[in-house]
Amino acid sequence: MNKDEIAVIFENIARLLELKGENPFKIRAYTHAARALETLSEPLETLIAEDRLTAVDGIGKATGEKMTELATAGRLAYYDNLRDEFPPDILTLFDLQGLGAKKIKVLWDSLRIDSITKLERACKSGSVAELPGFGEKTATNILKAIEHIRKFAGAFRFGDIAALAAGLLEDLRTHPDVNLAQIAGSFRRKKEIVRDLDFIVSSRNAEGVMAFFTTHPLVESILAHGATKSSVVLKSGIQCDLRVVRGEEFPFALNYFTGSKEHNVRMRSRALARGWSLNEYRFSPAEGKELLEPLPEIHEENDIYRALGLDPVEPELRENMGEIEAAENHKLPHLIEWTNLRGTFHNHTTASDGRASLEDMIKAAKELGLDYLGIADHSKSSFQANGLDEKRLAEQVKKIHELNALDPDFRIFTGIECDILKDGSLDFSDEILASLDYVVASVHSSFTMPGPEMTARIIRAISNPYVTMLGHLTGRLLLSRDSYQLDVPAIIEAAAATGTIIELNANPRRLDMDWRWWPLAREKGVKCSINPDAHTTEGLQDIIFGVGIARKGWLTKNDVVNTQSLTSIENTLQTKRALLHASRA
């Protein structure tokens, strides 16, 4: 087992122990061990081989032994025995938003509820509302959570399956019978939610490739096994389809199965206007149509676009949202690329709820090739995240200044993720905010406010001259929490008027602001900052997901502030407050 799989098992152990009413310190030991696994800076197998596992903060003798057993044997008798004490489906209750171990324990002890189906029945019958500490509102919220989880059944966050998809693609590409291989579908278009994976391969030995694919170690079950198409379910739960085509068919198959459907309709329409039929395999004369132009030679996917009188359209833009018109008029933007990023903001350390020290975050940023890093730990109102008060913030700022003096080639910016309070005021005074290089303002409470009030709340906050950027605009958590109610266009207008940068939160659970709003923001002149909201050193790498969403939102290098050089970004971060001082002069 790998460290991520072991971390999930340790989380489950902690949950089951809590259901049993075990000692809180014992429960916490497994939770801390799971967190420690997530933030390992060395391979787990190396630590085990060198007998250094217990030297890792958060891993003790007992938990270390269990990790070793799982890593080497692939199972843990202690966990198996613990699972046997409970019904097999009880852990699924933890997937419901707002339902923790304490409430699940009451549901089990009082009503013997051990599945989502039984819980739904009990909520509708009124049994749950009668339990101590529950009530009608809790029962209603549980039913909403059940509805939400069913709505997204079979859906996966792009970032959660990216490594798996890349690994399987690499395995296909290294197969001796594979000439070309690519991922198509919504994954290639960088949709934030993916329901399946589509692989396109060119090969002269489809049978051999299919046999390799259907017996791959990642495969859980086979849905269909054909001569040129097979469908499987991977161990992660996602369906995966493979199509094998001839070399000359590959560009057409890749384009067709990348989609979107609406984009494909537009492409076929342009082909028909020339007397051609376009499908997943070729151009051919359209039945009942005059052949107005000779059939073109196609060697690569971009040739299809050129044959139809279009500039090549990047996969991320293929959503029938103006890309065909732009391609026809040579107005497609040159989209931002991963290598354009020079730094990033909105990153946390152990000073608040991060799991890596300031020094470790700096080291990781340098290893990514960045020139600067902004530190924005939580402010004091986020007590659940160990938010910084004025004194602790001042101590962190002093330490950052000291570290900056030691390395003139890398810049650490002092910042804060400042809570936007219910009335739109901020968690710190202007005097404190003015002492920082930048400020990220975010909503972390009172999510259920009516839309007009939430909108006014956020607009008041970003009107403050010391608020540099707005964090995770809608507060959504993909597949688990919908955005709060607000008027996004009004906030974009306010950001344009006040010179406030809007964050593209690159955390795969957020990817917020949504890509569908970025064309409007770009039109209004609002700048973007691609931020990982990193709580670990590995979390810094999430900026690559942010780049994918930025590309999907039609953003260029010039639309994103953290593509700027160190000198330029220093001036950009001061723009808003400089305007304030100029107006007062």
N, C-alpha and C positions, 0 to 999 in steps of 0.2 A: 504493500500500500504506500502511496505517496503522502506527503505531509498534509495536503489539503483534505484527503479522505480521512486521515487519522484525526485531524482537527474537528471534522464533523462528528465523528464517533465520540470524541471527548465532550463536545457540546451536548450530545444526546445523553451521555452518562450523567452530566451535571443536571440535565432536565429530569431524568428518571430518579436520581437521588433526591431532587427537590420534591418530586411527587411522593416519594417514600417518607418525606419529613426528616431526612438525614441532617447531620450536623452541618451548619452553614459553612464552616471552615473547610470541610471536606468537599462540599459542592464548589466552593470558590477555587479550590486547588485544581479541579478539572477545567474550570473556566479559564483560569490563568494559564494553564498548560496549553489549552487550545489557542489562546492569543499568542503565546510564545511561539507556537508552531507557525502561525501565520506570518510572523515577523523574523523568522530565522534568516540570518545573513550568510549561513553556510549550508551546504546540502545535508539533509537529515542523515543520509547513509554514511557520510563522512564522520559526523558527530558520534554515531553509533559505533562505527568501526574503531574510532580512536578513544572510545569510552569517555567522551566529553559532554554527553547529553545533559547531565545534571549540573554542568557548569553554566548552562543557559538560565538566565533569570526567569523564574516562573515554572521551571521544571524540577520537580523533586525526585527522590529515589523511587517512590512508588509509581508516580506517573511516568517517569523515565523508563522503568521496566515494562510498563504496559505499552508505551510507544514502541519500544524495541520489539516486543512480541507481535504487535500489529504490523510493523515494517518488515519483519522477517517471515512470520508465519501467515500473515494476511487475515488473521482473525484473533479474537481476544475472548477467552473463556469467561472472564469476569463480565464482559459486556453481554455475551450471549445469555448468561445466567440472569443478569439484571433484566434483560428484555423479556425473558420468560416469565417474569413476575407480573408483567402487564400485558394487556391485549395488544396485538400487533399493530393496530392502527392509531394508538393513542398519541404517538409522536406527530401525527399529521395535524393535530389540534394546534401545535405550536406554529404552524404556517399561517394561522389566522391573525390578522392585524389586531393588536390591542388585547390579545389573550396570552397571559403569561402563566408561569408554572403554578402560582398561588391559586389563580382562578380555575385552572385546569384540575388541580388537586381537589378543590371543592366540588367541581362537576363530577369527578370520578368517585369521590368518597360519598357524595350525597345522592347522585342519580345514576351512578355507574355509566356515565357517558364516556365512550372510548373511541368515537369516530365522528366525523363531520356530519354524517347522515343523522346519527342519533342526536347530535347537538342541535341540528336544525329542527328536528321534530320537537325537542324539548323547549326550544325557544318559541315555537309557534303555539305549543299547548299552554304556555304560561308557566311551566315548571321552573325554568331558569330565572324568570323575573322574581319568583318567590324566594329564591335563595338569599341568605344574608350577604350583603355587599354587592348584589347584582342590581335588580330592579328592571323596570320596563325599558329605560334608556339603554342599559347595557345589553339587554336581550335584542333590542332593535339594532344596535351597533354590531353585534355578533352576526345577525342575519345579513347585514350589509357586507361584512367581511367575507362571509360564505359566498355571497353573490359575486363579490369581487374576485375571489380566488377561482371560482368556476369560469368566470368570464375570460380569465387568462390561462386556463388549463391548456397545456401543450404549447405555451409560449415561453420563449427564452430571451433573456437580455443578451444583446450583441456581445458585450464585453465578457459575459460569463462563458460563452462558447467559442470565443475567438481563438484561444490557444489550442483547443481541441480541433477546430476546423483547420487551423494552420498545420497542425501535426499530421492530420489525416491527408491533407493535400500533399505535404512533403513526402509521405510514404508512397502515395500514388505516383508522384513524379520520379521517385527513385526506382520504381518497378521497371525491369528491363523491357517489358512489352509496351510501355507507355511512351508516346512521343510528346504529347502536350497534355497538360492537365490544369484546370482552373475551377474555382468556386464560382457559381453563378447565383441566381436568385436574389432574394432580398438581402442576403448577407453581403453579396458583392456591392449592392447599392447602399450599404451601410445603414440599413434601417435599424432603429434602436431596439425593436422587438422582432425576433426571427422565429418562425414556426417550424422550419425544416432547413436542411442543407442540400444544395444541388451541386453535384460535381459533374463536369464535362471532361471527357478524356478522348484523345484520338489514339487509336491503336489498330494494328493488323491482327491482333490476337485477342479479340473481345472475350473469348471463353476463359483464357488465363487470367485476364484482369478481373473479370467477374468473380472467379474462384478466390482470388487474393482478397478482393473487397469483402465478400460475404463471410470470409473466415478471419477477418481482421480482429485482433484482440479487443478492440473497442466495441465490437458488435455484440449486442445482447440477444437480438432475435432477428430472423429473416422474414420479411413480409412478402417479398416476391423475388424470384431469381430467374431472370430471362436471359436471352441471348445478347441483347444490347442494353437492357435496363434492369437494374435490381434496386430494391428498396429494403432498408434495414432499420432497426431501432438501435441506437447506440446505448451504451450503459448509462450515459447521462440522461437518457429519456427522449432525446430528440430524434426525429425521423431523418434519415439520410438517403438520398437517391443518387445513383450513378448511371450516367448514360455514356455509352461508348460509340463513337462515330468515326468515320474515315477522315483523313487529314483535310481533304477539300471541304468537308462538311463542318469542320470544327468552328470556323469563324461565325457561321450562321447559327449553329447550335448554342454557342456561347452567348451571342447577342439575343437570341430568342428567349432562352431560359434565364437570362439576367433580368429581362422585363424592364419596367413594369408592363402589365397588360395594356394599360392606356398608352404608354410610349410605343409599344409594339403596333398597336392599331394605327397610330400616326405614321409609323414607318411603312406599314403595308399599304396604306392609302397613297403614299408618295410613289411606291413601286407601281401600283395599279395605274397611276397617272402616266406612267411611261410604258404601259402595256406589259408590265412584269408581274409575276406572282412571287411573293417573298414568304418563305416558311422557314422552319427550323433547320432545313438542310441545304437550300439553294435558292437562287433566282431562276425562274423559268418563265416561258411565255404564258401570260394570263389567258385563260380560256375565254373566248368571246371578245377579246380586246385586240386592237391593232398594236403591233409591236412598233412603238414610236422611236425607240432607241435600241441599239444592239445590246444584248446581255453582256454585262461587264465581267471582267476577270476579277476574282476576289481571292486575295492571298492572306489577308488579315482582317480583323473585325473592323478597323477604321475604314477599310476600303468600301464596306457596305454603306457607311455614311456618305463618303465622297461620291459614290455612284448615285446616291439619291439627292445630290446637290446640297449636302450639309457638311459643315465642319464636324469632326468627330466629337461626340458627346461623352463626357466622363460618366462612368456608371452611376456615381452618386446623384447625378442630376436627372436621371431618366425616370421622372415621375409625372410627365406631362404637365409641368408647371412653367411653361414658357421656354423650355430648352430647345424645342424644335424651331420656334421662331428666331431665337437667338442664334442657333446654328446656321440657319438660312441666311441671316444678315451679318454673319461674322462678328457677333457680339457676345459670344460665350466668354465668361471671365477666365483668367488664368488662376485656377484654384490654388489656395494655400497648400503647402506641402509640409510634411513632418520636419524636414530639415530646415525650414524657415524659422522655427522657434528658437529664441535666444535665452529665454528664461520663463518663469511662471510665478504666479501669486496664489494666495489662498492655500497655504500649507500649514499643518499643525505639528506640534512637537509634544513631548511628554509634559511640557509646562501646562497644557490643558488636557485634551483627551487623545492626543497622538501617542503612538507606541514606539517612536524613535526620538532620540535626543536631537537637539539643535545641530550638534556636530555631525551626527550620522546623516541627517537630512542634507546638510551642506555637501558632505562627501558624495552622497548618491546623486545630487544635482550635477556635481562636477563630472562624475562618471558618465552621465547622460550627455555631456558636452555642452551644458548650459553655461551662460556667462553670469547669470544673476538668479537669485531666489528670494521670493518674498515670504516672510513668516507672518501668518495671521492666525494666531491662536484665538480661542473663544474669549469673549468678554464676560464680566462678572455675573450677569443675569443668567447665563447658561451654567447654572450651578451643577446640573447633571453632567456637564462636560468639564467640570473643574475649571471654569472660566477664570481668567486673570482679573484681579482687582488692580487698582492704580499702583500699589506698591510692587506687586509681582511683575506688572507690565514694565515699570521703570527699571527693574532689575534685568529683565530680558533685553530691553533696549540697550542698556549699558553693556551687557555681554556681547550683543551683536556689534556694537561699535568697536569693542576690543578685538573681535574676530576679523572685522573689516580691516583693521590696522595691520593685521598679520599677513593678509593676502590682497595686494592691490589689484590682482588680475581677476578677482571674483568679488561680486558685490552682493551683500545680504541686505535686503530692504526691511526696515522695521514697519510692521503693520499690525492690524487687529481685525478679527471678524467680529464686528460690533453688532450686538443685537438691536434690531428695530423693535422698540417697545410698542405696546398696544396703541398708543396715541400717535405713533410716528416719530416720537422723540428717540434719542439714542442713548446707549448704555453708559457713555462717558461724556464728559463736558467737552466743549469745543477746545478748551485749553489743552486737555489731554490729547485729543485727536490731532491737534495742530503740531504736537511734538513728534508725530510719526511720519514716515515717508508716504504712507498711503493707508486707506481705510476701506475694508470690504463691509458693506452693511447688508445684513441678512435677517430674515424672519425665522424665528425658532419657536414661536409660541402663538396661542390664540389663532389656530388655523381655520376655525369655523366662522370667522367674521364674515358678514355679508360682503358681496363683491365690491360695492361702492365704498364701503368703509375700509376694506383691505387695500383697495387702489389708492385711496386718499392717504392711508397710513404709509404706504411705500413712497408715494410721491413727496410727502412731507420729508421723509428721511433723506431721499436723494437730492432734495433741494438744499440740504446742508452743504456748504462749500468744502467741507473736509471729507465728505464721502466721495471716494475716488471711483469705486465700482459697486455695483449691486450684485450680491451673491444669490445663487440658485433661485431665480426669479419666482417660479411658481410653486416651489416646495415639493414637487412631485417625487415619489420614489417609484420607479418603474416596476410594475407588476405587484406593488404592495400598497401604494398610497397615491390617490389622485391629487392633482394640484388643487390648491385652495382657489376660491372664487376671486377673480380679479379681471380688470380690463387691461389686457396686455398692450393693445395699441396705444392706450392713454399713457401707460408707463413708458413706452418707447418714445412717445412725443415728449414726455417730461425729461427723459434722459437726454434727448437731443437738445432741449432747451437749456438744460443745466450743465451740459458737458459731462454727464456721468457715463462711465464705461459700464456695459452690461457683461457680466460673466457668462461664459459658456462652461458650466461645471462639467468636467470631463469624467467624473466618477460614473462608471457604467450603470449605477443604480439611479442616477439623476439625468445626465445629458440634458441639462436645463440651463439656458433657454432652448426650447424646442426648435429644431431646424426649420420648421415651417414659418417661424417669425423672423428669421434672420434676413431674408430679402427685404422686408419692410424696414428693419433696423438699418440695414445698409443704405437703403434709399433715403432715410432720414439723416444719415451721417453719423449714426451711433456706432462707436467703436466697440470691439469685442476683446475680451481677455480670456484666453483658453487656460482654465485653472483646474488642477486635478482634485482639489479638496483633499489632498493627500494626508493620511494619518499614519502612514508607514513609508519607508524608503521605497518599497515596491509600488506604492500608490502614485509616486511621481510619474511612473510610466503610463498612467492612465491618460496623460495628455494626448497620446496617439489616438485614443477613442474620440477625444475632443476635436482633433484635427479632422477625423472622418465626418463628424457632425457639422463642423464648420464648412467643409467642402460641400456637404449636402445642402447647406444653407447659402450656397453661392458666394462664400467669403473668399477674398483674396488675401495675399500677404499684407497688403496695405490696410485691410479692414481690421487686422488683429494687432493690438498694441505690443504684445510680447514677442513679436518678430523684430522689434526695433533693437538697435544697438544699445549698449549701456548708456551712452551719452544721451541718445534720443529719449529713452524711456525715463530717464531722470527728469527731463523737462516735461514729458507727458504727464507724469504722476503729479506734477505741481501746477498743471494748467488751470484747474478749477479754482484753487485758492489764490493763484496769481491774479486771476480776473477779479476776485473779491477785493484783494488789496489795491488793485488798480482803480476799482470803482470807489474806494474809500479815500483815495489820494486826492 
